[in-house]
């Protein structure tokens, strides 16, 4: 052994000294590993144990560098990604804007047979703290997608959501706290859906559909104290008054007797004191809870005293528009229809914001300065924002997928939008700046089916499902796509966001397959099985095309799943996204 070779204790002391001297420098400057390697190996190698010891020191130093880099980047570290076979379905801001909750459909291809689950996640608005709160098996992508229903409690401590029974159609209501407690399933009848939390977050309003109609219930946040508010009614919707003492709802049955027309009713939080306020339908409450806003046959909104005392007064002229949203000020209304989006004030003012009849109004920004909508412009189809006072719309995200109001409360002074893009959960400012990919989905390898976008208008369906889960086609005035089934069983392609009719599905020989011929007995939750809306069936070894005169206003989600003859849709199914590329764009 070379006499100049230090002993192990000396090397240990030298290494500890090296760590002491370099730790601060490495943590602050995040020195590249190559520099540390050069430092540790600049002297000639000696025979005996020295190369082994130096190798250990080198590995330790590189590990230290990695740790230092991690410490430097901890504030910007991307969140734990979803698996490559997990697809976000919908996302909702918490009331305080600090968190996001979202559903994802997850495919487990390693199981035998392949299984699917609908999972509920929560994550910080900055992408930190991604947690899975619930995971339940689902029969198909259709069931996972249709279940819907996700509502934050006002105090952001609980979430209410729909859960789909694994063995049948329908949905139930569950509640989960963010304290790590297990989810509580409130119903098990397969006929329930969450509606809204009380303003104090203590009780959840939900509805159940039975043989005699739809009824309303409330339940405490801990799943106890269930109260039925209506009996043998056809009650719809439900909006809590600002102080939580009353509930506004729609109904056309009272005491088992059907009324001549639907009407808007009010009742106390416990179901007592029911009173008919006026015509259908309810739009909301005034800020102070003294008035209920009702639609008078599409002509205008009426402000009706909630106590029934005093005359009603017109609030805003709707002019037969098909949809409206109250602004945060409680009196201004945005309406959408053939003339596009129009903002109407209680003073009779009217401002034309957009002029495209296909614009889909989504919501007001919390500060009331902007409106969000899905639209189609020459630049792209996707999510737009526009000043409520008028002006050119801004493309926030091309081909974004949005459900419900995408705005975040402006707790930090900057109102933001949230949406799903490229399989990621993303947020951005009203002008499209400051884009944050809150949750990233892992990119699948070719062996996993691939997530790489395919340019083209043809999907090939094999035994493992579609050949891709992202497609891009030219933006035009219609939706045209071809589906080739190369398997021995039929597959369903569902278009949940499109008004697709059975006649829009054409096989190569012109024949049309009825969904009812495969589902027997027909599923009650699938609407009329003779003319299934928004779905086409592709027979074994058959090519089918869809040419729908539909102008897309954002990405289109297709649900593709196998169909078992005489039974329910098979597991697991796939969520496929079709993007629209503007001429010369990407």
Secondary structure, DSSP 8 states (H G I E B T S, - for coil): --TT---HHHHHHHHHHHHHHHHHHHHHH---HHHHHHHHH-S---TTTHHHHHHHHHHHHHHHHHHHHHHHHGGG-----B-TTEEEEEEEE-TTSSEEEEEEEEEETTSSS-EEEEEEEEEETTS---EEEEEEE-S-HHHHHHH--EEE-TTSSEEEEEE--SSSS-BEEEEEETTS---EE---SSBEEEEEE-TTSSEEEEEEEETTEEEEEEEETTS---EE--SS-B-EEEEE-TTSSEEEEEEEEETTEEEEEEEEEEEETTS-S-EEEEES-EEEE-TTSSEEEEESTTSEEEEEETTS-S--EEEEE-TT-SEEEE-TTSS-EEEEETTEEEEE-TTS-EEE----TT-EEEEE-TTSSEEEEEEE-SS-EEEEEEETT----EEEEET-B--S--B---TTS--EEEEEETTEEEEEETTS-S-EEEE-B----GGGT--S-EESSEEEEETTEES-SEEEEE--SSEEEEEEE-SSS-EEEE-TTS---GGGEEETTS----GGGTSSS--GGGS-GGG-TTEEEE-TT-EEEEEE----SS-EEEEEEEB-TTS-B-S--EEEEEEEE-TT--
